């Protein structure tokens, strides 16, 4: 990945985040976005209910890596980077859960393919 490509990658307000947020808003749910006061800066936060939601892209959060897919170039670099991202995600989950938060993570592909099912999961696993 060159620096021009890297500059185009968004860390917030990504398409998958916007899709999930729009559907939540449509259903009348109000939330905070990228709240720095919550460890790990979740993509969507429901403070009263202590719910932290993360919208994880398959590449950066390692879905393809965990499935055994290899990187085409610079394999050592990417493998270390993605492994660290996975570890960080697990650490964030652990800390938030220790603090009494309910943590929900959705893969981007799941949000894109069935945002309604993602909302149903949020409703089922939380007190919204």
Backbone as XML, in Angstrom:
<?xml version="1.0"?>
<chain id="A" units="angstrom">
  <residue number="1" name="UNK">
    <atom name="N" x="0.863" y="-1.175" z="0.000"/>
    <atom name="CA" x="0.000" y="0.000" z="0.000"/>
    <atom name="C" x="0.906" y="1.232" z="0.000"/>
  </residue>
  <residue number="2" name="UNK">
    <atom name="N" x="0.687" y="2.140" z="-0.912"/>
    <atom name="CA" x="1.498" y="3.348" z="-0.948"/>
    <atom name="C" x="0.843" y="4.446" z="-0.112"/>
  </residue>
  <residue number="3" name="UNK">
    <atom name="N" x="1.555" y="5.563" z="0.064"/>
    <atom name="CA" x="1.047" y="6.627" z="0.940"/>
    <atom name="C" x="-0.209" y="7.287" z="0.386"/>
  </residue>
  <residue number="4" name="UNK">
    <atom name="N" x="-0.357" y="7.348" z="-0.936"/>
    <atom name="CA" x="-1.582" y="7.918" z="-1.521"/>
    <atom name="C" x="-2.796" y="7.069" z="-1.143"/>
  </residue>
  <residue number="5" name="UNK">
    <atom name="N" x="-2.631" y="5.763" z="-1.230"/>
    <atom name="CA" x="-3.720" y="4.854" z="-0.864"/>
    <atom name="C" x="-4.015" y="4.968" z="0.625"/>
  </residue>
  <residue number="6" name="UNK">
    <atom name="N" x="-2.965" y="5.004" z="1.435"/>
    <atom name="CA" x="-3.135" y="5.078" z="2.890"/>
    <atom name="C" x="-3.887" y="6.337" z="3.303"/>
  </residue>
  <residue number="7" name="UNK">
    <atom name="N" x="-3.651" y="7.445" z="2.620"/>
    <atom name="CA" x="-4.322" y="8.703" z="2.955"/>
    <atom name="C" x="-5.832" y="8.636" z="2.714"/>
  </residue>
  <residue number="8" name="UNK">
    <atom name="N" x="-6.254" y="7.782" z="1.793"/>
    <atom name="CA" x="-7.673" y="7.679" z="1.451"/>
    <atom name="C" x="-8.466" y="6.821" z="2.440"/>
  </residue>
  <residue number="9" name="UNK">
    <atom name="N" x="-7.752" y="6.065" z="3.271"/>
    <atom name="CA" x="-8.427" y="5.162" z="4.199"/>
    <atom name="C" x="-8.956" y="5.949" z="5.388"/>
  </residue>
  <residue number="10" name="UNK">
    <atom name="N" x="-10.252" y="5.815" z="5.626"/>
    <atom name="CA" x="-10.895" y="6.542" z="6.714"/>
    <atom name="C" x="-10.882" y="5.689" z="7.979"/>
  </residue>
  <residue number="11" name="UNK">
    <atom name="N" x="-10.756" y="6.361" z="9.125"/>
    <atom name="CA" x="-10.826" y="5.625" z="10.383"/>
    <atom name="C" x="-12.159" y="5.854" z="11.075"/>
  </residue>
  <residue number="12" name="UNK">
    <atom name="N" x="-12.903" y="6.855" z="10.623"/>
    <atom name="CA" x="-14.243" y="7.076" z="11.175"/>
    <atom name="C" x="-15.155" y="7.552" z="10.057"/>
  </residue>
  <residue number="13" name="UNK">
    <atom name="N" x="-16.449" y="7.427" z="10.306"/>
    <atom name="CA" x="-17.462" y="7.758" z="9.297"/>
    <atom name="C" x="-17.276" y="6.954" z="8.014"/>
  </residue>
  <residue number="14" name="UNK">
    <atom name="N" x="-16.917" y="5.692" z="8.185"/>
    <atom name="CA" x="-16.773" y="4.810" z="7.029"/>
    <atom name="C" x="-18.160" y="4.425" z="6.520"/>
  </residue>
  <residue number="15" name="UNK">
    <atom name="N" x="-18.209" y="3.866" z="5.349"/>
    <atom name="CA" x="-19.487" y="3.464" z="4.764"/>
    <atom name="C" x="-20.257" y="2.494" z="5.646"/>
  </residue>
  <residue number="16" name="UNK">
    <atom name="N" x="-19.545" y="1.533" z="6.243"/>
    <atom name="CA" x="-20.237" y="0.553" z="7.086"/>
    <atom name="C" x="-20.767" y="1.194" z="8.367"/>
  </residue>
  <residue number="17" name="UNK">
    <atom name="N" x="-20.002" y="2.138" z="8.923"/>
    <atom name="CA" x="-20.487" y="2.852" z="10.118"/>
    <atom name="C" x="-21.728" y="3.668" z="9.785"/>
  </residue>
  <residue number="18" name="UNK">
    <atom name="N" x="-21.668" y="4.397" z="8.689"/>
    <atom name="CA" x="-22.800" y="5.243" z="8.300"/>
    <atom name="C" x="-24.051" y="4.411" z="8.038"/>
  </residue>
  <residue number="19" name="UNK">
    <atom name="N" x="-23.884" y="3.263" z="7.419"/>
    <atom name="CA" x="-25.016" y="2.386" z="7.131"/>
    <atom name="C" x="-25.682" y="1.912" z="8.426"/>
  </residue>
  <residue number="20" name="UNK">
    <atom name="N" x="-24.886" y="1.458" z="9.380"/>
    <atom name="CA" x="-25.434" y="0.988" z="10.653"/>
    <atom name="C" x="-26.046" y="2.139" z="11.443"/>
  </residue>
  <residue number="21" name="UNK">
    <atom name="N" x="-25.361" y="3.276" z="11.471"/>
    <atom name="CA" x="-25.879" y="4.435" z="12.204"/>
    <atom name="C" x="-27.197" y="4.926" z="11.615"/>
  </residue>
  <residue number="22" name="UNK">
    <atom name="N" x="-27.291" y="4.979" z="10.289"/>
    <atom name="CA" x="-28.537" y="5.422" z="9.639"/>
    <atom name="C" x="-29.714" y="4.538" z="10.040"/>
  </residue>
  <residue number="23" name="UNK">
    <atom name="N" x="-29.478" y="3.239" z="10.052"/>
    <atom name="CA" x="-30.549" y="2.301" z="10.401"/>
    <atom name="C" x="-30.940" y="2.445" z="11.871"/>
  </residue>
  <residue number="24" name="UNK">
    <atom name="N" x="-29.964" y="2.625" z="12.742"/>
    <atom name="CA" x="-30.273" y="2.844" z="14.167"/>
    <atom name="C" x="-31.088" y="4.124" z="14.339"/>
  </residue>
  <residue number="25" name="UNK">
    <atom name="N" x="-30.662" y="5.192" z="13.670"/>
    <atom name="CA" x="-31.344" y="6.489" z="13.760"/>
    <atom name="C" x="-32.787" y="6.372" z="13.263"/>
  </residue>
  <residue number="26" name="UNK">
    <atom name="N" x="-32.952" y="5.660" z="12.134"/>
    <atom name="CA" x="-34.278" y="5.458" z="11.551"/>
    <atom name="C" x="-35.221" y="4.764" z="12.544"/>
  </residue>
  <residue number="27" name="UNK">
    <atom name="N" x="-34.649" y="3.892" z="13.356"/>
    <atom name="CA" x="-35.456" y="3.162" z="14.340"/>
    <atom name="C" x="-35.637" y="3.941" z="15.644"/>
  </residue>
  <residue number="28" name="UNK">
    <atom name="N" x="-35.115" y="5.160" z="15.677"/>
    <atom name="CA" x="-35.329" y="6.018" z="16.835"/>
    <atom name="C" x="-34.260" y="5.941" z="17.909"/>
  </residue>
  <residue number="29" name="UNK">
    <atom name="N" x="-33.178" y="5.237" z="17.656"/>
    <atom name="CA" x="-32.104" y="5.133" z="18.645"/>
    <atom name="C" x="-31.169" y="6.333" z="18.532"/>
  </residue>
  <residue number="30" name="UNK">
    <atom name="N" x="-30.764" y="6.859" z="19.683"/>
    <atom name="CA" x="-29.819" y="7.974" z="19.723"/>
    <atom name="C" x="-28.555" y="7.506" z="20.423"/>
  </residue>
  <residue number="31" name="UNK">
    <atom name="N" x="-27.426" y="7.939" z="19.934"/>
    <atom name="CA" x="-26.146" y="7.386" z="20.357"/>
    <atom name="C" x="-25.049" y="8.430" z="20.215"/>
  </residue>
  <residue number="32" name="UNK">
    <atom name="N" x="-23.885" y="8.111" z="20.712"/>
    <atom name="CA" x="-22.681" y="8.923" z="20.513"/>
    <atom name="C" x="-21.817" y="8.220" z="19.470"/>
  </residue>
  <residue number="33" name="UNK">
    <atom name="N" x="-21.008" y="8.999" z="18.783"/>
    <atom name="CA" x="-20.147" y="8.468" z="17.725"/>
    <atom name="C" x="-18.687" y="8.707" z="18.092"/>
  </residue>
  <residue number="34" name="UNK">
    <atom name="N" x="-17.856" y="7.668" z="17.969"/>
    <atom name="CA" x="-16.409" y="7.770" z="18.216"/>
    <atom name="C" x="-16.105" y="8.500" z="19.523"/>
  </residue>
  <residue number="35" name="UNK">
    <atom name="N" x="-16.740" y="8.071" z="20.583"/>
    <atom name="CA" x="-16.634" y="8.735" z="21.883"/>
    <atom name="C" x="-15.280" y="8.449" z="22.530"/>
  </residue>
  <residue number="36" name="UNK">
    <atom name="N" x="-14.467" y="9.485" z="22.654"/>
    <atom name="CA" x="-13.125" y="9.340" z="23.224"/>
    <atom name="C" x="-13.135" y="9.078" z="24.725"/>
  </residue>
  <residue number="37" name="UNK">
    <atom name="N" x="-14.274" y="9.307" z="25.377"/>
    <atom name="CA" x="-14.337" y="9.063" z="26.822"/>
    <atom name="C" x="-14.498" y="7.574" z="27.133"/>
  </residue>
  <residue number="38" name="UNK">
    <atom name="N" x="-14.782" y="6.775" z="26.117"/>
    <atom name="CA" x="-14.933" y="5.331" z="26.295"/>
    <atom name="C" x="-13.684" y="4.656" z="25.729"/>
  </residue>
  <residue number="39" name="UNK">
    <atom name="N" x="-13.081" y="3.769" z="26.515"/>
    <atom name="CA" x="-11.847" y="3.110" z="26.100"/>
    <atom name="C" x="-12.023" y="2.430" z="24.742"/>
  </residue>
  <residue number="40" name="UNK">
    <atom name="N" x="-11.061" y="2.617" z="23.859"/>
    <atom name="CA" x="-11.095" y="2.013" z="22.535"/>
    <atom name="C" x="-11.832" y="2.843" z="21.504"/>
  </residue>
  <residue number="41" name="UNK">
    <atom name="N" x="-12.444" y="3.937" z="21.948"/>
    <atom name="CA" x="-13.185" y="4.848" z="21.074"/>
    <atom name="C" x="-14.129" y="4.098" z="20.126"/>
  </residue>
  <residue number="42" name="UNK">
    <atom name="N" x="-15.163" y="3.460" z="20.688"/>
    <atom name="CA" x="-16.098" y="2.693" z="19.848"/>
    <atom name="C" x="-16.739" y="3.554" z="18.763"/>
  </residue>
  <residue number="43" name="UNK">
    <atom name="N" x="-17.150" y="2.907" z="17.692"/>
    <atom name="CA" x="-17.796" y="3.609" z="16.584"/>
    <atom name="C" x="-19.157" y="4.157" z="16.997"/>
  </residue>
  <residue number="44" name="UNK">
    <atom name="N" x="-19.888" y="3.393" z="17.806"/>
    <atom name="CA" x="-21.217" y="3.793" z="18.281"/>
    <atom name="C" x="-21.301" y="3.466" z="19.767"/>
  </residue>
  <residue number="45" name="UNK">
    <atom name="N" x="-21.801" y="4.418" z="20.558"/>
    <atom name="CA" x="-21.882" y="4.229" z="22.012"/>
    <atom name="C" x="-23.270" y="4.599" z="22.521"/>
  </residue>
  <residue number="46" name="UNK">
    <atom name="N" x="-23.827" y="3.721" z="23.335"/>
    <atom name="CA" x="-25.042" y="4.004" z="24.095"/>
    <atom name="C" x="-24.606" y="4.078" z="25.557"/>
  </residue>
  <residue number="47" name="UNK">
    <atom name="N" x="-24.438" y="5.312" z="26.071"/>
    <atom name="CA" x="-23.885" y="5.496" z="27.412"/>
    <atom name="C" x="-24.743" y="4.903" z="28.514"/>
  </residue>
  <residue number="48" name="UNK">
    <atom name="N" x="-26.023" y="5.229" z="28.525"/>
    <atom name="CA" x="-26.893" y="4.763" z="29.618"/>
    <atom name="C" x="-26.880" y="3.247" z="29.731"/>
  </residue>
  <residue number="49" name="UNK">
    <atom name="N" x="-26.919" y="2.581" z="28.602"/>
    <atom name="CA" x="-26.965" y="1.122" z="28.583"/>
    <atom name="C" x="-25.573" y="0.487" z="28.618"/>
  </residue>
  <residue number="50" name="UNK">
    <atom name="N" x="-24.532" y="1.320" z="28.537"/>
    <atom name="CA" x="-23.132" y="0.863" z="28.498"/>
    <atom name="C" x="-22.932" y="-0.168" z="27.376"/>
  </residue>
  <residue number="51" name="UNK">
    <atom name="N" x="-23.293" y="0.258" z="26.163"/>
    <atom name="CA" x="-23.122" y="-0.586" z="24.980"/>
    <atom name="C" x="-22.118" y="0.088" z="24.047"/>
  </residue>
  <residue number="52" name="UNK">
    <atom name="N" x="-21.083" y="-0.657" z="23.670"/>
    <atom name="CA" x="-20.065" y="-0.174" z="22.740"/>
    <atom name="C" x="-20.125" y="-1.034" z="21.485"/>
  </residue>
  <residue number="53" name="UNK">
    <atom name="N" x="-20.282" y="-0.378" z="20.339"/>
    <atom name="CA" x="-20.401" y="-1.096" z="19.067"/>
    <atom name="C" x="-19.233" y="-0.709" z="18.162"/>
  </residue>
  <residue number="54" name="UNK">
    <atom name="N" x="-18.603" y="-1.734" z="17.589"/>
    <atom name="CA" x="-17.501" y="-1.528" z="16.659"/>
    <atom name="C" x="-17.887" y="-2.096" z="15.301"/>
  </residue>
  <residue number="55" name="UNK">
    <atom name="N" x="-17.609" y="-1.334" z="14.248"/>
    <atom name="CA" x="-17.836" y="-1.766" z="12.868"/>
    <atom name="C" x="-16.461" y="-2.082" z="12.282"/>
  </residue>
  <residue number="56" name="UNK">
    <atom name="N" x="-16.134" y="-3.351" z="12.188"/>
    <atom name="CA" x="-14.787" y="-3.779" z="11.820"/>
    <atom name="C" x="-14.689" y="-4.155" z="10.346"/>
  </residue>
  <residue number="57" name="UNK">
    <atom name="N" x="-13.737" y="-3.534" z="9.660"/>
    <atom name="CA" x="-13.494" y="-3.919" z="8.266"/>
    <atom name="C" x="-12.715" y="-5.234" z="8.253"/>
  </residue>
  <residue number="58" name="UNK">
    <atom name="N" x="-12.987" y="-6.026" z="7.252"/>
    <atom name="CA" x="-12.381" y="-7.351" z="7.170"/>
    <atom name="C" x="-10.859" y="-7.284" z="7.072"/>
  </residue>
  <residue number="59" name="UNK">
    <atom name="N" x="-10.347" y="-6.328" z="6.323"/>
    <atom name="CA" x="-8.895" y="-6.251" z="6.151"/>
    <atom name="C" x="-8.205" y="-5.830" z="7.440"/>
  </residue>
  <residue number="60" name="UNK">
    <atom name="N" x="-8.564" y="-4.673" z="7.971"/>
    <atom name="CA" x="-7.831" y="-4.105" z="9.107"/>
    <atom name="C" x="-8.013" y="-4.881" z="10.402"/>
  </residue>
  <residue number="61" name="UNK">
    <atom name="N" x="-9.119" y="-5.572" z="10.540"/>
    <atom name="CA" x="-9.370" y="-6.295" z="11.789"/>
    <atom name="C" x="-9.158" y="-7.797" z="11.646"/>
  </residue>
  <residue number="62" name="UNK">
    <atom name="N" x="-8.668" y="-8.231" z="10.493"/>
    <atom name="CA" x="-8.112" y="-9.563" z="10.346"/>
    <atom name="C" x="-9.028" y="-10.706" z="9.978"/>
  </residue>
  <residue number="63" name="UNK">
    <atom name="N" x="-10.219" y="-10.437" z="9.484"/>
    <atom name="CA" x="-11.111" y="-11.552" z="9.116"/>
    <atom name="C" x="-10.473" y="-12.421" z="8.033"/>
  </residue>
  <residue number="64" name="UNK">
    <atom name="N" x="-9.943" y="-11.787" z="7.022"/>
    <atom name="CA" x="-9.325" y="-12.539" z="5.927"/>
    <atom name="C" x="-8.045" y="-13.229" z="6.404"/>
  </residue>
  <residue number="65" name="UNK">
    <atom name="N" x="-7.298" y="-12.565" z="7.272"/>
    <atom name="CA" x="-6.069" y="-13.131" z="7.823"/>
    <atom name="C" x="-6.394" y="-14.385" z="8.638"/>
  </residue>
  <residue number="66" name="UNK">
    <atom name="N" x="-7.422" y="-14.302" z="9.485"/>
    <atom name="CA" x="-7.822" y="-15.443" z="10.308"/>
    <atom name="C" x="-8.325" y="-16.603" z="9.453"/>
  </residue>
  <residue number="67" name="UNK">
    <atom name="N" x="-8.834" y="-16.284" z="8.276"/>
    <atom name="CA" x="-9.315" y="-17.321" z="7.354"/>
    <atom name="C" x="-8.165" y="-17.940" z="6.554"/>
  </residue>
  <residue number="68" name="UNK">
    <atom name="N" x="-6.935" y="-17.481" z="6.809"/>
    <atom name="CA" x="-5.768" y="-18.064" z="6.159"/>
    <atom name="C" x="-5.343" y="-17.391" z="4.872"/>
  </residue>
  <residue number="69" name="UNK">
    <atom name="N" x="-5.967" y="-16.277" z="4.547"/>
    <atom name="CA" x="-5.614" y="-15.570" z="3.319"/>
    <atom name="C" x="-4.241" y="-14.907" z="3.476"/>
  </residue>
  <residue number="70" name="UNK">
    <atom name="N" x="-3.400" y="-15.022" z="2.460"/>
    <atom name="CA" x="-2.057" y="-14.450" z="2.491"/>
    <atom name="C" x="-2.042" y="-13.071" z="1.836"/>
  </residue>
  <residue number="71" name="UNK">
    <atom name="N" x="-1.108" y="-12.249" z="2.277"/>
    <atom name="CA" x="-0.924" y="-10.934" z="1.673"/>
    <atom name="C" x="-0.052" y="-11.094" z="0.437"/>
  </residue>
  <residue number="72" name="UNK">
    <atom name="N" x="-0.338" y="-10.309" z="-0.591"/>
    <atom name="CA" x="0.379" y="-10.444" z="-1.858"/>
    <atom name="C" x="1.801" y="-9.888" z="-1.778"/>
  </residue>
  <residue number="73" name="UNK">
    <atom name="N" x="1.968" y="-8.803" z="-1.034"/>
    <atom name="CA" x="3.290" y="-8.193" z="-0.902"/>
    <atom name="C" x="3.539" y="-7.842" z="0.556"/>
  </residue>
  <residue number="74" name="UNK">
    <atom name="N" x="4.814" y="-7.727" z="0.902"/>
    <atom name="CA" x="5.226" y="-7.287" z="2.234"/>
    <atom name="C" x="4.521" y="-8.092" z="3.331"/>
  </residue>
  <residue number="75" name="UNK">
    <atom name="N" x="4.493" y="-9.389" z="3.158"/>
    <atom name="CA" x="3.737" y="-10.294" z="4.020"/>
    <atom name="C" x="4.087" y="-10.156" z="5.506"/>
  </residue>
  <residue number="76" name="UNK">
    <atom name="N" x="5.379" y="-10.070" z="5.834"/>
    <atom name="CA" x="5.789" y="-9.968" z="7.246"/>
    <atom name="C" x="5.217" y="-8.726" z="7.905"/>
  </residue>
  <residue number="77" name="UNK">
    <atom name="N" x="5.307" y="-7.599" z="7.218"/>
    <atom name="CA" x="4.790" y="-6.342" z="7.758"/>
    <atom name="C" x="3.298" y="-6.447" z="8.031"/>
  </residue>
  <residue number="78" name="UNK">
    <atom name="N" x="2.542" y="-6.884" z="7.017"/>
    <atom name="CA" x="1.089" y="-6.930" z="7.154"/>
    <atom name="C" x="0.648" y="-7.951" z="8.190"/>
  </residue>
  <residue number="79" name="UNK">
    <atom name="N" x="1.333" y="-9.080" z="8.228"/>
    <atom name="CA" x="0.979" y="-10.100" z="9.216"/>
    <atom name="C" x="1.144" y="-9.555" z="10.636"/>
  </residue>
  <residue number="80" name="UNK">
    <atom name="N" x="2.263" y="-8.883" z="10.903"/>
    <atom name="CA" x="2.491" y="-8.297" z="12.234"/>
    <atom name="C" x="1.458" y="-7.213" z="12.534"/>
  </residue>
  <residue number="81" name="UNK">
    <atom name="N" x="1.174" y="-6.383" z="11.549"/>
    <atom name="CA" x="0.213" y="-5.284" z="11.724"/>
    <atom name="C" x="-1.182" y="-5.816" z="12.051"/>
  </residue>
  <residue number="82" name="UNK">
    <atom name="N" x="-1.649" y="-6.768" z="11.277"/>
    <atom name="CA" x="-2.996" y="-7.306" z="11.473"/>
    <atom name="C" x="-3.072" y="-8.093" z="12.784"/>
  </residue>
  <residue number="83" name="UNK">
    <atom name="N" x="-2.030" y="-8.861" z="13.110"/>
    <atom name="CA" x="-2.016" y="-9.580" z="14.393"/>
    <atom name="C" x="-2.141" y="-8.601" z="15.554"/>
  </residue>
  <residue number="84" name="UNK">
    <atom name="N" x="-1.423" y="-7.488" z="15.468"/>
    <atom name="CA" x="-1.492" y="-6.483" z="16.535"/>
    <atom name="C" x="-2.892" y="-5.873" z="16.601"/>
  </residue>
  <residue number="85" name="UNK">
    <atom name="N" x="-3.510" y="-5.621" z="15.474"/>
    <atom name="CA" x="-4.881" y="-5.090" z="15.468"/>
    <atom name="C" x="-5.844" y="-6.064" z="16.146"/>
  </residue>
  <residue number="86" name="UNK">
    <atom name="N" x="-5.693" y="-7.359" z="15.866"/>
    <atom name="CA" x="-6.548" y="-8.376" z="16.482"/>
    <atom name="C" x="-6.333" y="-8.386" z="17.995"/>
  </residue>
  <residue number="87" name="UNK">
    <atom name="N" x="-5.072" y="-8.341" z="18.415"/>
    <atom name="CA" x="-4.760" y="-8.305" z="19.853"/>
    <atom name="C" x="-5.369" y="-7.071" z="20.505"/>
  </residue>
  <residue number="88" name="UNK">
    <atom name="N" x="-5.261" y="-5.932" z="19.834"/>
    <atom name="CA" x="-5.808" y="-4.686" z="20.378"/>
    <atom name="C" x="-7.327" y="-4.783" z="20.519"/>
  </residue>
  <residue number="89" name="UNK">
    <atom name="N" x="-7.990" y="-5.337" z="19.518"/>
    <atom name="CA" x="-9.442" y="-5.521" z="19.593"/>
    <atom name="C" x="-9.811" y="-6.376" z="20.808"/>
  </residue>
  <residue number="90" name="UNK">
    <atom name="N" x="-9.066" y="-7.464" z="21.031"/>
    <atom name="CA" x="-9.336" y="-8.342" z="22.172"/>
    <atom name="C" x="-9.087" y="-7.618" z="23.495"/>
  </residue>
  <residue number="91" name="UNK">
    <atom name="N" x="-8.030" y="-6.817" z="23.534"/>
    <atom name="CA" x="-7.712" y="-6.040" z="24.736"/>
    <atom name="C" x="-8.818" y="-5.025" z="25.030"/>
  </residue>
  <residue number="92" name="UNK">
    <atom name="N" x="-9.279" y="-4.331" z="24.003"/>
    <atom name="CA" x="-10.365" y="-3.353" z="24.160"/>
    <atom name="C" x="-11.616" y="-4.057" z="24.680"/>
  </residue>
  <residue number="93" name="UNK">
    <atom name="N" x="-11.969" y="-5.191" z="24.091"/>
    <atom name="CA" x="-13.136" y="-5.953" z="24.548"/>
    <atom name="C" x="-13.004" y="-6.302" z="26.025"/>
  </residue>
  <residue number="94" name="UNK">
    <atom name="N" x="-11.848" y="-6.827" z="26.403"/>
    <atom name="CA" x="-11.601" y="-7.266" z="27.780"/>
    <atom name="C" x="-11.741" y="-6.112" z="28.767"/>
  </residue>
  <residue number="95" name="UNK">
    <atom name="N" x="-11.125" y="-4.982" z="28.447"/>
    <atom name="CA" x="-11.169" y="-3.827" z="29.348"/>
    <atom name="C" x="-12.589" y="-3.289" z="29.463"/>
  </residue>
  <residue number="96" name="UNK">
    <atom name="N" x="-13.268" y="-3.122" z="28.349"/>
    <atom name="CA" x="-14.640" y="-2.607" z="28.387"/>
    <atom name="C" x="-15.559" y="-3.548" z="29.170"/>
  </residue>
  <residue number="97" name="UNK">
    <atom name="N" x="-15.433" y="-4.842" z="28.940"/>
    <atom name="CA" x="-16.271" y="-5.803" z="29.662"/>
    <atom name="C" x="-15.979" y="-5.771" z="31.158"/>
  </residue>
  <residue number="98" name="UNK">
    <atom name="N" x="-14.714" y="-5.594" z="31.522"/>
    <atom name="CA" x="-14.336" y="-5.469" z="32.934"/>
    <atom name="C" x="-14.984" y="-4.234" z="33.551"/>
  </residue>
  <residue number="99" name="UNK">
    <atom name="N" x="-15.139" y="-3.184" z="32.757"/>
    <atom name="CA" x="-15.767" y="-1.942" z="33.223"/>
    <atom name="C" x="-17.295" y="-2.006" z="33.146"/>
  </residue>
  <residue number="100" name="UNK">
    <atom name="N" x="-17.842" y="-3.161" z="32.778"/>
    <atom name="CA" x="-19.292" y="-3.336" z="32.760"/>
    <atom name="C" x="-19.972" y="-3.014" z="31.441"/>
  </residue>
  <residue number="101" name="UNK">
    <atom name="N" x="-19.196" y="-2.853" z="30.379"/>
    <atom name="CA" x="-19.760" y="-2.552" z="29.063"/>
    <atom name="C" x="-20.119" y="-3.835" z="28.333"/>
  </residue>
  <residue number="102" name="UNK">
    <atom name="N" x="-21.151" y="-3.758" z="27.522"/>
    <atom name="CA" x="-21.506" y="-4.821" z="26.581"/>
    <atom name="C" x="-20.849" y="-4.412" z="25.260"/>
  </residue>
  <residue number="103" name="UNK">
    <atom name="N" x="-20.011" y="-5.283" z="24.711"/>
    <atom name="CA" x="-19.277" y="-4.976" z="23.483"/>
    <atom name="C" x="-19.848" y="-5.807" z="22.335"/>
  </residue>
  <residue number="104" name="UNK">
    <atom name="N" x="-20.195" y="-5.125" z="21.254"/>
    <atom name="CA" x="-20.686" y="-5.790" z="20.045"/>
    <atom name="C" x="-19.791" y="-5.393" z="18.877"/>
  </residue>
  <residue number="105" name="UNK">
    <atom name="N" x="-19.355" y="-6.384" z="18.125"/>
    <atom name="CA" x="-18.524" y="-6.141" z="16.943"/>
    <atom name="C" x="-19.204" y="-6.753" z="15.726"/>
  </residue>
  <residue number="106" name="UNK">
    <atom name="N" x="-19.227" y="-5.978" z="14.653"/>
    <atom name="CA" x="-19.820" y="-6.448" z="13.402"/>
    <atom name="C" x="-18.794" y="-6.316" z="12.287"/>
  </residue>
  <residue number="107" name="UNK">
    <atom name="N" x="-18.692" y="-7.352" z="11.459"/>
    <atom name="CA" x="-17.866" y="-7.275" z="10.267"/>
    <atom name="C" x="-18.572" y="-6.392" z="9.245"/>
  </residue>
  <residue number="108" name="UNK">
    <atom name="N" x="-17.795" y="-5.656" z="8.489"/>
    <atom name="CA" x="-18.350" y="-4.784" z="7.461"/>
    <atom name="C" x="-19.244" y="-5.524" z="6.485"/>
  </residue>
  <residue number="109" name="UNK">
    <atom name="N" x="-18.843" y="-6.711" z="6.090"/>
    <atom name="CA" x="-19.623" y="-7.488" z="5.126"/>
    <atom name="C" x="-21.002" y="-7.837" z="5.683"/>
  </residue>
  <residue number="110" name="UNK">
    <atom name="N" x="-21.074" y="-8.085" z="6.993"/>
    <atom name="CA" x="-22.365" y="-8.403" z="7.616"/>
    <atom name="C" x="-23.269" y="-7.179" z="7.657"/>
  </residue>
  <residue number="111" name="UNK">
    <atom name="N" x="-22.673" y="-6.023" z="7.908"/>
    <atom name="CA" x="-23.450" y="-4.776" z="7.909"/>
    <atom name="C" x="-23.975" y="-4.504" z="6.500"/>
  </residue>
  <residue number="112" name="UNK">
    <atom name="N" x="-23.092" y="-4.635" z="5.508"/>
    <atom name="CA" x="-23.495" y="-4.373" z="4.118"/>
    <atom name="C" x="-24.563" y="-5.348" z="3.635"/>
  </residue>
  <residue number="113" name="UNK">
    <atom name="N" x="-24.397" y="-6.610" z="3.956"/>
    <atom name="CA" x="-25.313" y="-7.635" z="3.440"/>
    <atom name="C" x="-26.639" y="-7.697" z="4.177"/>
  </residue>
  <residue number="114" name="UNK">
    <atom name="N" x="-26.642" y="-7.360" z="5.475"/>
    <atom name="CA" x="-27.885" y="-7.475" z="6.231"/>
    <atom name="C" x="-27.866" y="-6.571" z="7.461"/>
  </residue>
  <residue number="115" name="UNK">
    <atom name="N" x="-27.981" y="-5.280" z="7.228"/>
    <atom name="CA" x="-27.956" y="-4.320" z="8.331"/>
    <atom name="C" x="-29.114" y="-4.565" z="9.294"/>
  </residue>
  <residue number="116" name="UNK">
    <atom name="N" x="-30.241" y="-5.025" z="8.781"/>
    <atom name="CA" x="-31.400" y="-5.307" z="9.639"/>
    <atom name="C" x="-31.062" y="-6.387" z="10.660"/>
  </residue>
  <residue number="117" name="UNK">
    <atom name="N" x="-30.376" y="-7.426" z="10.221"/>
    <atom name="CA" x="-29.969" y="-8.495" z="11.141"/>
    <atom name="C" x="-29.010" y="-7.954" z="12.201"/>
  </residue>
  <residue number="118" name="UNK">
    <atom name="N" x="-28.121" y="-7.055" z="11.828"/>
    <atom name="CA" x="-27.204" y="-6.448" z="12.800"/>
    <atom name="C" x="-27.983" y="-5.672" z="13.855"/>
  </residue>
  <residue number="119" name="UNK">
    <atom name="N" x="-28.971" y="-4.906" z="13.431"/>
    <atom name="CA" x="-29.805" y="-4.153" z="14.376"/>
    <atom name="C" x="-30.555" y="-5.124" z="15.288"/>
  </residue>
  <residue number="120" name="UNK">
    <atom name="N" x="-31.075" y="-6.201" z="14.725"/>
    <atom name="CA" x="-31.770" y="-7.203" z="15.537"/>
    <atom name="C" x="-30.849" y="-7.786" z="16.605"/>
  </residue>
  <residue number="121" name="UNK">
    <atom name="N" x="-29.604" y="-8.041" z="16.247"/>
    <atom name="CA" x="-28.629" y="-8.559" z="17.211"/>
    <atom name="C" x="-28.387" y="-7.534" z="18.313"/>
  </residue>
  <residue number="122" name="UNK">
    <atom name="N" x="-28.246" y="-6.266" z="17.932"/>
    <atom name="CA" x="-28.051" y="-5.203" z="18.928"/>
    <atom name="C" x="-29.238" y="-5.181" z="19.887"/>
  </residue>
  <residue number="123" name="UNK">
    <atom name="N" x="-30.435" y="-5.263" z="19.355"/>
    <atom name="CA" x="-31.640" y="-5.228" z="20.192"/>
    <atom name="C" x="-31.740" y="-6.463" z="21.086"/>
  </residue>
  <residue number="124" name="UNK">
    <atom name="N" x="-31.397" y="-7.626" z="20.553"/>
    <atom name="CA" x="-31.488" y="-8.870" z="21.325"/>
    <atom name="C" x="-30.463" y="-8.934" z="22.451"/>
  </residue>
  <residue number="125" name="UNK">
    <atom name="N" x="-29.266" y="-8.455" z="22.184"/>
    <atom name="CA" x="-28.175" y="-8.601" z="23.150"/>
    <atom name="C" x="-28.021" y="-7.413" z="24.082"/>
  </residue>
  <residue number="126" name="UNK">
    <atom name="N" x="-28.930" y="-6.482" z="23.987"/>
    <atom name="CA" x="-28.819" y="-5.288" z="24.822"/>
    <atom name="C" x="-30.175" y="-4.919" z="25.393"/>
  </residue>
  <residue number="127" name="UNK">
    <atom name="N" x="-30.196" y="-3.787" z="26.066"/>
    <atom name="CA" x="-31.437" y="-3.343" z="26.705"/>
    <atom name="C" x="-31.949" y="-2.098" z="26.001"/>
  </residue>
  <residue number="128" name="UNK">
    <atom name="N" x="-31.824" y="-2.033" z="24.688"/>
    <atom name="CA" x="-32.274" y="-0.845" z="23.952"/>
    <atom name="C" x="-33.782" y="-0.810" z="23.872"/>
  </residue>
</chain>
